[in-house]
Amino acid sequence: MQSLGEEAIGSAQALALNIDDMCFPTYRQQSILMAREVPLVDLICQLLSNERDPLKGRQLPIMYSVRDHGFFTISGNLATQFVQGVGWGMASAIKGDTKIASAWIGDGATAESDFHTALTFAHVYRAPVILNVVNNQWAISTFQAIAGGEATTFAGRGVGCGIASLRVDGNDFVAVYAASAWAAERARRNLGPTMIEWVTYRAGPHSTSDDPSKYRPADDWSHFPLGDPIARLKQHLVKIGQWSEEEHTAVSAELEAEVIAAQKEAEQYGTLAGGQTPSAATMFEDVYKEMPEHLKRQRQELGI
């Protein structure tokens, strides 16, 4: 699962939030983790399910869970994160805390009942939460119109529920940051939830098992009028004198080298082909606070 073409959304909002605010993401907000400086080695080890996988091989690749960095466990069941985020925000408010929640959903998953339930609870209980709808135009292989995004906007659904709602260019890093900061401030001041529809485009396939050329033109991404978010930010910074082509080239090379080095280090702990997976003993852990006797006996029988 890639976030190609959607990089600005997660990274800009992460910078607008506090580190202890809790994010309830989908599988395309990896940029939140990078913006919060989670080590790349840890992320790659999870992809490889090797012996240093923080989740011990219990999740699909990119289904991250990093509590210390405010990143709630990703669920393959779509739309669950919306109700989870609203509930977490309500709990924070009840405790008198100033932490807020940020929940994420895709345009296709707005057709799920959890989406509508979350809007109702967020409005009624004035939950301190940002409700993000990432409209990347495609839900797996169906265009966003199938989920009802053509006759009206997804942001319009929030208005219908009495929630302050925006429709924002999700490929404009500065706009994403500004809208996110505004929504976060509203939540912290107990002014209620904000729903934001981020208009963007899924540049790559839905997943590595997907071939988008079967349902859309192969060069479709290059015609998307909002353009590449990274190129747009670069052009903006160069224009205002805060960046240069030379700096961009140098930093791009540094980042590529950083990723390659992280991958090599992660592969030392095992690859998909080379074994070095988490010990079988881990399947008995992290379920009970105190392991029951029957599980202790089973683990002994395995000799681990």
C-alpha positions in Angstrom: 0.0 0.0 0.0 1.6 3.3 -1.1 0.7 6.9 -0.5 2.2 8.1 -3.8 0.6 11.4 -4.7 -0.8 11.9 -1.2 2.3 12.7 0.8 1.4 16.2 1.7 -1.8 15.2 3.6 -0.4 13.1 6.4 2.9 14.9 6.8 1.5 18.5 6.9 -1.2 17.6 9.4 1.3 15.7 11.6 3.2 19.0 11.9 0.1 20.9 12.8 -0.8 18.4 15.6 0.9 17.9 19.0 3.0 14.8 19.4 0.5 13.4 22.0 -2.6 13.9 19.9 -3.8 10.4 18.7 -4.1 9.6 15.0 -6.4 6.9 13.7 -5.1 6.4 10.2 -5.8 4.3 7.2 -3.0 2.5 5.4 -2.0 5.6 3.3 -0.9 7.8 6.1 2.7 6.5 6.6 3.9 10.0 6.3 2.5 10.7 9.8 5.1 8.3 11.2 7.9 9.8 9.2 6.9 13.3 10.2 6.9 12.1 13.8 10.4 10.7 13.3 9.7 7.0 13.8 12.9 5.2 12.7 12.7 3.9 9.2 14.4 0.7 10.3 11.5 -0.1 12.5 9.0 0.5 9.7 10.9 -1.7 7.3 11.3 -4.5 9.8 7.5 -4.5 10.1 7.2 -4.8 6.4 9.5 -7.8 6.4 8.0 -9.4 9.5 11.5 -10.3 10.6 12.9 -10.9 14.1 12.9 -7.2 14.9 9.4 -6.6 13.8 7.8 -4.4 16.5 4.5 -6.2 16.0 6.0 -9.7 16.0 4.5 -10.7 12.6 1.0 -10.2 13.8 0.0 -7.6 11.2 -0.1 -7.3 7.4 2.7 -5.2 5.9 2.2 -1.4 6.5 -0.5 -2.1 9.1 1.6 -0.2 11.7 0.8 0.4 15.4 3.1 2.9 17.2 1.4 4.1 20.4 4.4 6.1 21.6 4.1 8.3 18.5 0.3 8.7 18.7 -0.4 6.3 15.8 -3.3 3.9 16.5 -3.3 0.4 15.1 -4.3 0.3 11.4 -7.3 -1.8 10.7 -8.0 -3.7 7.5 -11.7 -3.3 8.2 -12.4 0.0 6.5 -14.0 2.9 8.4 -13.5 1.6 11.9 -10.9 4.3 12.6 -13.6 7.0 12.3 -15.7 5.7 15.2 -12.5 4.9 17.2 -11.2 8.4 16.7 -14.5 10.0 17.8 -14.6 7.7 20.9 -11.0 8.5 21.9 -11.7 12.3 21.5 -14.8 12.0 23.6 -12.8 10.2 26.3 -10.2 12.9 26.2 -12.8 15.6 26.7 -14.5 13.7 29.6 -11.1 13.5 31.4 -10.6 17.2 30.9 -7.6 16.6 28.7 -6.4 18.9 25.9 -5.4 16.1 23.6 -7.4 15.7 20.4 -7.9 12.9 17.9 -7.5 12.8 14.2 -9.3 10.1 12.2 -8.8 9.2 8.6 -11.0 7.5 6.0 -11.0 7.1 2.2 -13.6 8.2 -0.2 -14.8 4.7 -0.8 -15.1 3.9 2.9 -17.6 6.8 3.4 -20.2 4.3 2.1 -19.7 2.3 5.3 -22.1 2.7 8.2 -19.3 3.5 10.6 -18.7 6.8 8.7 -22.2 8.0 9.4 -22.3 6.8 13.0 -19.0 8.7 13.7 -20.5 11.9 12.3 -23.5 11.6 14.5 -21.6 11.0 17.7 -19.0 13.7 16.9 -21.7 16.3 16.4 -23.9 15.3 19.4 -21.0 15.1 21.8 -18.9 17.9 20.3 -15.9 15.5 20.2 -12.5 17.2 19.8 -11.6 15.4 16.6 -10.6 16.1 13.1 -12.4 13.9 10.6 -10.3 13.5 7.5 -11.8 12.2 4.3 -9.0 11.5 1.7 -10.7 11.8 -1.6 -8.0 10.2 -3.9 -10.6 9.6 -6.6 -10.4 5.8 -6.5 -11.6 3.1 -4.1 -9.6 0.1 -5.2 -10.9 -0.1 -8.7 -14.1 2.0 -8.6 -14.2 5.8 -9.2 -15.2 8.0 -6.2 -18.7 8.6 -7.8 -19.7 5.1 -6.8 -19.4 6.2 -3.2 -21.5 9.3 -3.9 -18.8 11.8 -4.5 -20.1 13.1 -7.8 -23.6 14.5 -7.1 -22.3 16.3 -4.0 -19.0 16.7 -2.1 -18.0 14.5 0.8 -17.5 17.6 2.9 -21.2 18.3 2.3 -22.1 15.3 4.3 -20.4 16.8 7.3 -22.5 20.0 6.9 -25.6 17.9 6.8 -24.7 16.5 10.2 -24.1 20.0 11.7 -20.3 19.7 11.6 -18.0 22.5 10.4 -16.6 21.1 7.1 -14.0 22.1 4.5 -13.0 21.0 1.1 -9.3 21.5 0.7 -6.6 21.0 -2.0 -4.8 18.0 -0.5 -1.8 18.4 -2.8 -1.0 21.9 -1.4 1.2 21.3 1.6 0.7 24.8 2.9 -3.1 24.6 2.6 -3.1 21.2 4.4 -1.1 22.6 7.3 -3.2 25.7 7.6 -6.5 23.9 7.5 -5.3 21.2 9.9 -4.0 23.9 12.4 -7.4 25.6 12.3 -9.3 22.4 12.9 -6.9 21.4 15.7 -7.4 24.8 17.4 -11.2 24.5 17.2 -11.0 21.1 18.8 -8.8 22.2 21.7 -11.1 25.2 22.4 -14.0 22.9 22.7 -15.7 24.2 19.6 -16.4 20.7 18.3 -15.3 18.5 15.4 -14.2 19.5 12.0 -14.5 17.4 8.8 -12.1 18.0 6.0 -12.3 16.5 2.5 -8.8 16.4 1.1 -9.0 16.4 -2.7 -6.0 14.4 -4.0 -5.1 11.5 -6.4 -3.9 8.0 -5.8 -1.0 8.1 -8.2 0.0 4.4 -7.9 -1.9 1.1 -7.7 -4.2 0.4 -4.8 -1.7 -2.2 -3.6 1.1 -4.3 -5.1 -1.5 -6.8 -6.3 -3.4 -4.2 -8.2 -3.0 -3.2 -11.9 -4.7 0.3 -12.3 -4.2 0.3 -16.1 -7.1 -2.2 -16.3 -9.6 0.4 -15.1 -8.0 3.8 -15.8 -5.5 5.3 -18.4 -1.9 4.4 -17.5 -0.9 8.0 -17.5 -3.9 9.3 -15.7 -1.9 10.7 -12.7 0.1 13.0 -15.0 -3.2 14.7 -16.0 -4.5 15.4 -12.5 -4.9 19.2 -12.4 -3.7 19.6 -8.8 -0.3 18.2 -9.6 2.4 16.4 -7.6 2.4 17.7 -4.0 6.2 17.4 -3.6 6.9 19.3 -6.8 4.4 22.0 -5.9 5.9 22.6 -2.5 9.4 22.7 -4.1 8.3 25.3 -6.7 6.6 27.4 -4.0 9.7 27.4 -1.7 12.0 28.2 -4.6 9.7 31.1 -5.7 9.8 32.7 -2.2 13.5 32.3 -1.9 13.5 29.6 0.8 14.8 26.7 -1.4 16.7 26.1 -4.5 17.1 23.4 -7.2 20.6 22.6 -5.9 19.3 22.1 -2.3 16.5 19.9 -3.6 18.8 17.7 -5.6 21.2 17.4 -2.6 18.4 16.6 -0.1 16.8 14.1 -2.4 20.1 12.2 -2.7 20.6 12.3 1.1 17.1 10.9 1.7 17.5 8.2 -0.9 20.8 7.2 0.8 19.0 7.2 4.2 16.3 4.9 2.9 18.8 2.5 1.3 20.9 2.4 4.5 17.7 1.7 6.6 16.7 -1.1 4.3 20.1 -2.8 4.5 20.1 -2.5 8.3 16.6 -4.0 8.5 17.5 -6.9 6.2 20.2 -7.9 8.7 17.3 -9.0 11.0 15.8 -11.1 8.3 14.0 -10.9 5.0 10.9 -12.6 3.6 13.1 -15.1 1.8 15.8 -15.6 4.4 13.8 -16.4 7.6 14.8 -14.9 10.9 11.2 -14.4 11.9 9.9 -13.7 15.4 10.1 -16.7 17.8 7.1 -19.0 17.9 7.0 -18.3 21.6 5.6 -14.8 20.9 2.2 -16.3 19.9 1.6 -16.9 23.6 2.4 -13.4 24.7 0.6 -10.0 24.8 -2.9 -11.6 25.2 -3.2 -12.1 29.0 -1.7 -10.0 31.7 -0.8 -13.2 33.4 -0.4 -16.3 31.2 -2.9 -19.0 32.1 -1.5 -22.4 33.1 -2.8 -24.2 30.0 -0.9 -21.8 27.7 2.2 -22.3 29.8 1.9 -26.1 29.3 1.4 -25.6 25.6 4.5 -23.5 25.3 6.5 -26.0 27.3 5.3 -28.8 24.9 6.7 -26.8 22.0 10.0 -26.6 23.9 10.2 -22.8 23.7 
